Amino acid sequence: MARNHRTMPTREQLRIWRDYIETSLALRTRLGSRMLSESSLSAGDYQVLLALTEAPQHTLRSAELAALVGWERSRLSHHLGRMEKRRLIRRVPCVDDVHGVDVIVTESGREAFRAGSVPHLRAVRELFIDALSPEQLAHLDDISAALRAHLGLNDGFSRPD
C-alpha cells in the first residue's frame, strides 16, 4: 500500500483520524461506565487485575505492572493505594530488591475480577463485536497490527480493555 508522505494530512485524512479518536473514546467511556455500574470495578481496576491474574503466582513487580498497563509509576502507585484499601491487591517489599515492590492480587481481587469479567465481556460483544461484520473485524485486526508495528508496540505491550 502506497503511503502519502505529504507534510500535512488532507482534510479527508483528518476527518478519518477524528472519527477514529472520537469513536474510540466513546467506546472506552461506555465500556468503563458499564464496568463500574455492573461490577463496582473501574476500567483501571480491571486492567490491573487482568495483568495480575495472568502473571505467574498472580504477582508482578510494580515497575513491570506499570509497563504492562502503560501507566506512569506515580499514577499506578496512587491507583494501587485505592485498590489496596478495598483489599483487591496487596503490596509487599521484594525479597531480592530493597527498593522494589511486588503487587499481589488478593483472593477478593480475583473474585471481583471473575465477577466483573462476565458483564465486561458481554459489553464488549454488544458494543464492539456485534457492530462489525467478520470481514470488518479482520480488517480492524490488520489495521491494529499495522499501527502497533509502526509504533513499536509489538514487544511486551499489554493490550488494554
N, C-alpha and C positions, 0 to 999 in steps of 0.2 A: 504494500500500500504506500503510495507516494505521500510524503508529508509536506505540508505547506510551511516553508521557512520564512514567511514574511515577518517583518518586525512586529507588527501589531495584529491581533486576532481580528477577523472580519466580524461584521455585525451578526451574521448568522452563527459563527462560532461562539461569540459571546452569549447569544441567546441560548444555545445548547448548554454552555457552561452554567449559566444562571439557572436554567431549568433543572439541571442535574443537582446543583448545590441546594436549591430550594426544596426539591423533592426529597433529597437525602435527609435534609434537616427535618422536614415534616414527618418522614418515616421514622427516624430515630426518636423524635418527640412523641409520636403516637405509641411507639413500642415502649418507650420509657414510662409514659403515663399509664399504659395498661399494666406493665410490670408492677408498678408501685401500687395501683389500685387492686390488683389481683393477688399480690404476694407479699406486700409490705417491704419488698426489696427495691432499692433504686437500681437503675441501669448500671451504675458504678459498682454497687454491691455485687450484682450478678456477674459482672466482668471479673472482679477479683475472685469471687467464689469459683467461677468456671476455671480460672487459671490454677487455683489451689487444688481443686478436686481432680484436675488432670495431672497434677505433679506427683512424682514419687513420694510416698508417705504423706501426701496432702500438705507438703511443706515446701516453701520457697524462701530464699534469701530476699530480703526487702528490695535490694537493688535489682535482682532478677525479675521480681514481680513487677517493679516499676517499668522495666524494659518490655516485659510481655504485654502489659496493658497500655503501654505507650504514654505513661504519665510522668510528670516531673516527680522527683523523690519527695519534695515538700507536700505536694498535693496528695500523693499516696499516703504519706505519714498522717496527715490530718484525717483522711478518709478511714484509714485503718484504726485510728483512735476512736472514731464514731462506731465502727464495726465491733471493736473490742468491747466498748461499753454495752453493746447489745449482745455480747457473747457469741458472735458469729466467727470470730477469729481470736487467736492469742499470739502475742509476740514474745519471743524468748531470745536471750543473747545466744549468738552462735558459739558452739563449743570450740571451734578452731579459728575464730577470728574475734578478737576482743571488741572490735568496732562494728561487727556485723549483727544483724537481727534476722532471726528466722520467723516467718509468718506461717502459722499453722491454722488450718480450718478446724473448727471445733465440731463436735457431733451435732450441736444445734445449727451450726453453719451449714453442714452437709444436709441436714433435714430441710432447712429453709431453701437451699439450692434445689434439692429434689422437688420440693413442693412448688417452687417458682418456675421450674423448667417446663412443666406441662402447660400452664397458661401462656408462658412466653413462646413456646414452640407453636402453640395454636395461633397466637397473634402473628408470628412470622408467616405462617401459612396463609392466614386471612388477609393480612395487609401487604404481603410481598409476593409470595409464590402464586397465590390464586389470581393475581393481577396480570401474570405473564404466561405466555404460551411456552411449551417446552423449547421451541426454537429461540424465543426471546431470552429465556434463561441461559441457553447455550451461548448466545451472542454476548450476554452480560458477563458470563464467565470468561469468555475470550477478552472482552474489554477490560475486565478487572485484572486479568493476568497481564495484559499489556501495560496497564498503569502500574501495577506492582513491580514489574520488571523495570520499567522506566524510572521508577522512584527508588529502586534498590530495596524493595520490601520483601523479597522472596526468601531471605535467610533470617530465621529467628524472630520473625514478627508475628505476633498473635493477631488473629482476625477478630476484632471486637464485634459483639452482637448489637 
